[in-house]
Amino acid sequence: MTVTDLFEKYEGTQEYNGIIAEIQKWYYGYLYKASWCATSMSKFMNDLGLLDQLGGKNENVYEMMRATEKAHKALKKGTFLYRDDIKTGMEIPRGTIVFMLYSSKPMTTTSSKHVTSVYETFSWSPSGKFKALGGNQSDGINLKEYNRGNIYAIYIPQYEEERHKTLRRGDKGDDVVELQIDLNNLGYPDDSYNALSIDGSYGPRTEQAVKRLQAHNGLEVDGICGPKTWAKIETLLNADPKYVIIRTDIYLRTGPGKTYDTKGILREGAVVNYSFAEKGWLYLPRWNGWISSKKEYVKIV
Protein backbone atom coordinates (compact mmCIF):
# COMPACT_ATOMS: atom_id res chain seq x y z
CA MET A 1 0.00 0.00 0.00
CA THR A 2 1.27 3.46 -0.92
CA VAL A 3 0.44 6.92 0.39
CA THR A 4 -1.51 7.47 -2.85
CA ASP A 5 -3.80 4.58 -1.89
CA LEU A 6 -4.68 6.35 1.36
CA PHE A 7 -5.39 9.62 -0.43
CA GLU A 8 -7.55 7.69 -2.92
CA LYS A 9 -9.61 6.26 -0.06
CA TYR A 10 -10.76 9.80 0.76
CA GLU A 11 -10.82 11.27 -2.75
CA GLY A 12 -13.42 14.02 -3.07
CA THR A 13 -13.42 14.99 0.60
CA GLN A 14 -13.68 18.77 0.79
CA GLU A 15 -11.65 21.14 2.89
CA TYR A 16 -11.95 20.74 6.68
CA ASN A 17 -14.61 18.02 6.47
CA GLY A 18 -14.28 14.42 7.65
CA ILE A 19 -10.75 13.05 7.38
CA ILE A 20 -9.37 16.53 6.66
CA ALA A 21 -10.60 17.83 10.02
CA GLU A 22 -9.09 14.71 11.61
CA ILE A 23 -5.74 15.41 9.91
CA GLN A 24 -5.58 18.96 11.22
CA LYS A 25 -6.61 17.87 14.72
CA TRP A 26 -3.97 15.12 14.61
CA TYR A 27 -1.29 17.62 13.65
CA TYR A 28 -2.22 20.66 15.75
CA GLY A 29 -4.38 19.16 18.48
CA TYR A 30 -7.39 21.13 17.25
CA LEU A 31 -9.04 22.09 13.96
CA TYR A 32 -6.64 24.63 12.48
CA LYS A 33 -7.70 26.01 9.12
CA ALA A 34 -4.46 26.42 7.21
CA SER A 35 -2.76 24.91 4.17
CA TRP A 36 -2.76 21.16 4.70
CA CYS A 37 -0.99 19.47 1.79
CA ALA A 38 2.02 18.75 4.05
CA THR A 39 0.02 17.83 7.17
CA SER A 40 -2.07 15.35 5.15
CA MET A 41 1.10 13.80 3.70
CA SER A 42 2.48 13.55 7.24
CA LYS A 43 -0.71 11.92 8.54
CA PHE A 44 -0.98 9.27 5.84
CA MET A 45 2.72 8.38 5.95
CA ASN A 46 2.28 8.06 9.71
CA ASP A 47 -0.70 5.75 9.13
CA LEU A 48 1.57 3.58 6.97
CA GLY A 49 4.20 3.52 9.73
CA LEU A 50 6.65 5.36 7.44
CA LEU A 51 6.75 8.85 8.93
CA ASP A 52 10.42 8.37 9.88
CA GLN A 53 11.23 8.43 6.15
CA LEU A 54 9.94 12.02 6.05
CA GLY A 55 12.02 12.94 9.07
CA GLY A 56 8.88 13.42 11.18
CA LYS A 57 5.75 15.44 10.57
CA ASN A 58 5.78 18.88 8.96
CA GLU A 59 3.34 21.62 8.00
CA ASN A 60 5.73 23.37 5.58
CA VAL A 61 6.61 21.75 2.23
CA TYR A 62 10.18 23.11 2.17
CA GLU A 63 10.90 21.89 5.69
CA MET A 64 9.35 18.51 4.82
CA MET A 65 11.54 18.22 1.73
CA ARG A 66 14.74 19.04 3.64
CA ALA A 67 13.80 16.68 6.50
CA THR A 68 13.07 13.92 3.95
CA GLU A 69 16.44 14.44 2.29
CA LYS A 70 18.18 14.26 5.68
CA ALA A 71 16.22 11.15 6.74
CA HIS A 72 17.01 9.48 3.41
CA LYS A 73 20.74 9.96 3.98
CA ALA A 74 20.51 8.68 7.55
CA LEU A 75 18.16 5.72 7.02
CA LYS A 76 19.37 4.64 3.57
CA LYS A 77 15.76 4.03 2.56
CA GLY A 78 13.91 4.98 -0.58
CA THR A 79 15.13 7.30 -3.32
CA PHE A 80 15.45 11.08 -2.96
CA LEU A 81 16.33 13.08 -6.08
CA TYR A 82 16.35 16.73 -7.02
CA ARG A 83 14.91 17.45 -10.43
CA ASP A 84 18.29 17.79 -12.16
CA ASP A 85 19.34 14.34 -10.92
CA ILE A 86 16.35 12.48 -12.38
CA LYS A 87 17.49 10.50 -15.43
CA THR A 88 15.46 10.64 -18.63
CA GLY A 89 13.32 7.51 -18.92
CA MET A 90 13.45 6.75 -15.17
CA GLU A 91 10.19 5.21 -13.94
CA ILE A 92 8.42 7.41 -11.40
CA PRO A 93 6.04 4.96 -9.66
CA ARG A 94 2.63 5.48 -8.12
CA GLY A 95 3.12 6.53 -4.51
CA THR A 96 6.13 8.77 -5.24
CA ILE A 97 6.05 11.95 -3.15
CA VAL A 98 6.56 15.05 -5.30
CA PHE A 99 7.76 18.42 -4.00
CA MET A 100 6.66 21.22 -6.35
CA LEU A 101 7.73 24.85 -6.73
CA TYR A 102 5.68 27.63 -8.34
CA SER A 103 7.93 30.62 -7.62
CA SER A 104 11.56 31.39 -8.40
CA LYS A 105 14.36 29.07 -7.29
CA PRO A 106 15.59 28.05 -4.82
CA MET A 107 12.70 26.78 -2.72
CA THR A 108 12.43 28.42 0.71
CA THR A 109 9.96 28.30 3.58
CA THR A 110 8.02 31.19 2.01
CA SER A 111 8.03 30.00 -1.62
CA SER A 112 4.82 29.14 -3.45
CA LYS A 113 5.01 25.33 -3.24
CA HIS A 114 3.09 22.09 -2.89
CA VAL A 115 3.54 18.41 -2.03
CA THR A 116 1.50 15.62 -3.59
CA SER A 117 1.73 11.96 -4.63
CA VAL A 118 1.98 10.33 -8.04
CA TYR A 119 -1.28 8.71 -9.13
CA GLU A 120 -0.13 6.91 -12.28
CA THR A 121 3.39 5.61 -12.90
CA PHE A 122 5.19 7.54 -15.68
CA SER A 123 8.60 7.65 -17.35
CA TRP A 124 10.56 10.79 -16.63
CA SER A 125 11.02 13.54 -19.15
CA PRO A 126 11.31 17.18 -18.09
CA SER A 127 8.25 18.36 -20.06
CA GLY A 128 4.65 17.26 -20.11
CA LYS A 129 2.18 16.55 -17.33
CA PHE A 130 1.59 13.91 -14.65
CA LYS A 131 -1.40 12.89 -12.56
CA ALA A 132 -1.23 13.39 -8.80
CA LEU A 133 -3.53 12.75 -5.86
CA GLY A 134 -3.05 14.66 -2.65
CA GLY A 135 -4.46 17.08 -0.13
CA ASN A 136 -5.35 20.76 -0.53
CA GLN A 137 -5.80 20.26 -4.27
CA SER A 138 -8.75 22.47 -5.33
CA ASP A 139 -9.55 22.78 -1.62
CA GLY A 140 -9.96 19.04 -1.18
CA ILE A 141 -8.41 15.63 -1.74
CA ASN A 142 -8.58 15.51 -5.50
CA LEU A 143 -6.94 14.03 -8.57
CA LYS A 144 -5.24 16.69 -10.73
CA GLU A 145 -2.80 17.05 -13.60
CA TYR A 146 0.37 19.04 -12.96
CA ASN A 147 3.16 20.34 -15.16
CA ARG A 148 6.39 18.40 -14.74
CA GLY A 149 8.16 21.73 -15.08
CA ASN A 150 7.11 22.57 -11.52
CA ILE A 151 8.67 19.45 -9.98
CA TYR A 152 11.51 20.47 -7.64
CA ALA A 153 12.35 17.10 -6.05
CA ILE A 154 10.90 13.63 -5.61
CA TYR A 155 11.04 10.97 -2.93
CA ILE A 156 10.16 7.33 -3.67
CA PRO A 157 9.47 5.82 -0.23
CA GLN A 158 10.58 2.35 0.73
CA TYR A 159 7.14 0.89 1.22
CA GLU A 160 6.86 -2.17 3.42
CA GLU A 161 6.08 -5.35 1.52
CA GLU A 162 2.57 -6.42 2.47
CA ARG A 163 2.35 -9.93 3.88
CA HIS A 164 -1.42 -9.86 3.53
CA LYS A 165 -3.86 -8.43 1.05
CA THR A 166 -6.18 -5.68 2.21
CA LEU A 167 -9.57 -7.35 2.54
CA ARG A 168 -13.05 -5.88 2.65
CA ARG A 169 -16.66 -6.92 2.38
CA GLY A 170 -17.31 -8.79 -0.86
CA ASP A 171 -13.85 -10.36 -1.12
CA LYS A 172 -13.49 -14.13 -1.41
CA GLY A 173 -10.69 -16.67 -1.31
CA ASP A 174 -7.94 -18.22 0.79
CA ASP A 175 -6.93 -14.88 2.34
CA VAL A 176 -10.45 -14.51 3.74
CA VAL A 177 -10.27 -18.08 5.07
CA GLU A 178 -7.06 -17.17 6.93
CA LEU A 179 -8.71 -14.06 8.37
CA GLN A 180 -11.78 -15.99 9.54
CA ILE A 181 -9.61 -18.64 11.22
CA ASP A 182 -7.55 -15.93 12.95
CA LEU A 183 -10.66 -14.12 14.19
CA ASN A 184 -12.09 -17.36 15.58
CA ASN A 185 -8.78 -18.26 17.25
CA LEU A 186 -8.67 -14.82 18.86
CA GLY A 187 -12.28 -15.14 19.97
CA TYR A 188 -13.81 -12.25 18.05
CA PRO A 189 -17.42 -13.14 17.12
CA ASP A 190 -20.02 -11.46 14.93
CA ASP A 191 -22.69 -9.13 16.33
CA SER A 192 -24.73 -12.11 17.52
CA TYR A 193 -21.64 -13.36 19.41
CA ASN A 194 -21.26 -16.38 17.15
CA ALA A 195 -17.99 -17.72 15.76
CA LEU A 196 -17.48 -17.26 12.04
CA SER A 197 -18.08 -19.91 9.39
CA ILE A 198 -14.84 -20.70 7.57
CA ASP A 199 -16.28 -20.20 4.09
CA GLY A 200 -13.79 -17.79 2.47
CA SER A 201 -16.48 -15.17 1.90
CA TYR A 202 -16.05 -11.71 3.46
CA GLY A 203 -19.69 -11.11 4.26
CA PRO A 204 -21.45 -9.02 6.92
CA ARG A 205 -20.58 -11.40 9.77
CA THR A 206 -16.86 -11.31 8.99
CA GLU A 207 -17.05 -7.53 8.69
CA GLN A 208 -18.76 -7.36 12.10
CA ALA A 209 -16.00 -9.44 13.69
CA VAL A 210 -13.31 -7.23 12.13
CA LYS A 211 -15.06 -4.10 13.42
CA ARG A 212 -15.25 -5.61 16.91
CA LEU A 213 -11.52 -6.38 16.88
CA GLN A 214 -10.75 -2.86 15.63
CA ALA A 215 -12.96 -1.23 18.26
CA HIS A 216 -11.34 -3.15 21.11
CA ASN A 217 -7.79 -2.44 19.97
CA GLY A 218 -7.83 1.29 19.24
CA LEU A 219 -8.00 1.01 15.44
CA GLU A 220 -10.18 2.87 12.95
CA VAL A 221 -13.47 0.97 12.90
CA ASP A 222 -14.10 0.63 9.16
CA GLY A 223 -14.50 -3.14 8.79
CA ILE A 224 -11.58 -3.26 6.33
CA CYS A 225 -8.72 -5.59 7.20
CA GLY A 226 -5.74 -3.52 6.03
CA PRO A 227 -2.08 -3.38 7.15
CA LYS A 228 -2.78 -2.01 10.65
CA THR A 229 -5.54 -4.54 11.36
CA TRP A 230 -3.43 -7.43 10.06
CA ALA A 231 -0.52 -6.21 12.21
CA LYS A 232 -2.76 -6.14 15.29
CA ILE A 233 -4.04 -9.64 14.51
CA GLU A 234 -0.47 -10.94 14.33
CA THR A 235 0.41 -9.19 17.61
CA LEU A 236 -2.62 -10.70 19.35
CA LEU A 237 -1.92 -14.18 17.98
CA ASN A 238 1.63 -14.01 19.35
CA ALA A 239 0.60 -12.55 22.70
CA ASP A 240 0.10 -14.65 25.82
CA PRO A 241 -3.54 -15.69 26.35
CA LYS A 242 -5.60 -13.64 28.81
CA TYR A 243 -7.04 -15.50 31.79
CA VAL A 244 -9.31 -14.89 34.76
CA ILE A 245 -9.76 -16.88 37.95
CA ILE A 246 -13.37 -17.28 39.04
CA ARG A 247 -13.68 -16.04 42.66
CA THR A 248 -17.20 -17.33 43.24
CA ASP A 249 -19.84 -19.27 41.30
CA ILE A 250 -20.97 -17.01 38.45
CA TYR A 251 -23.51 -17.14 35.65
CA LEU A 252 -22.33 -17.52 32.06
CA ARG A 253 -24.62 -15.44 29.83
CA THR A 254 -25.34 -15.19 26.11
CA GLY A 255 -24.46 -11.49 25.95
CA PRO A 256 -22.73 -8.70 27.89
CA GLY A 257 -25.38 -7.92 30.50
CA LYS A 258 -27.78 -9.36 33.06
CA THR A 259 -30.67 -9.03 30.61
CA TYR A 260 -29.16 -11.80 28.47
CA ASP A 261 -30.12 -15.43 29.07
CA THR A 262 -27.97 -17.66 31.24
CA LYS A 263 -26.34 -20.65 29.60
CA GLY A 264 -24.57 -22.20 32.54
CA ILE A 265 -22.54 -21.58 35.69
CA LEU A 266 -18.78 -21.29 36.08
CA ARG A 267 -17.61 -22.61 39.44
CA GLU A 268 -15.32 -20.94 41.96
CA GLY A 269 -11.65 -21.63 41.29
CA ALA A 270 -11.98 -22.20 37.55
CA VAL A 271 -9.33 -20.60 35.33
CA VAL A 272 -10.74 -19.50 31.98
CA ASN A 273 -9.50 -17.66 28.90
CA TYR A 274 -11.19 -14.47 27.69
CA SER A 275 -10.59 -12.58 24.44
CA PHE A 276 -11.84 -9.04 25.18
CA ALA A 277 -13.89 -6.92 27.57
CA GLU A 278 -17.05 -5.03 26.64
CA LYS A 279 -19.42 -2.99 28.81
CA GLY A 280 -17.96 -4.43 32.02
CA TRP A 281 -18.21 -8.03 30.79
CA LEU A 282 -15.66 -10.55 29.50
CA TYR A 283 -16.19 -12.68 26.41
CA LEU A 284 -15.14 -16.34 26.79
CA PRO A 285 -14.63 -17.82 23.30
CA ARG A 286 -14.44 -21.41 24.52
CA TRP A 287 -18.01 -21.24 25.80
CA ASN A 288 -19.23 -18.48 23.47
CA GLY A 289 -20.50 -16.71 26.56
CA TRP A 290 -20.02 -13.75 28.87
CA ILE A 291 -19.23 -13.22 32.56
CA SER A 292 -19.11 -10.06 34.65
CA SER A 293 -15.65 -8.53 35.09
CA LYS A 294 -16.40 -7.17 38.58
CA LYS A 295 -13.57 -7.82 41.03
CA GLU A 296 -15.83 -9.63 43.46
CA TYR A 297 -16.51 -12.23 40.76
CA VAL A 298 -13.21 -12.62 38.89
CA LYS A 299 -9.50 -11.97 39.21
CA ILE A 300 -7.76 -11.05 35.97
CA VAL A 301 -4.32 -12.68 35.76
Secondary structure, 3 states (H helix, E strand, C coil): CCHHHHHHHCCCCECCCHHHHHHHHHHHCCCCCCCCHHHHHHHHHHHCCCHHHHCCCCCCHHHHHHHHHHHHHHHCCCEEEEHHHCCCCCEECCCCEEEEECCCCCCCCCCCEEEEEECCCEECCCCCEEEEEECCCCCECEEEEEEHHHEEEEEECCCCCCCCCCECCCCECHHHHHHHHHHHHHCCCCCCCCCCCCCCECCHHHHHHHHHHHHCCCCCCCCCECHHHHHHHHHHHHCCCEEEEECCCEEEECCCCCCCCEEEEECCCCEEEECEEECCEEEECCCCEEEECCCCCEEEC
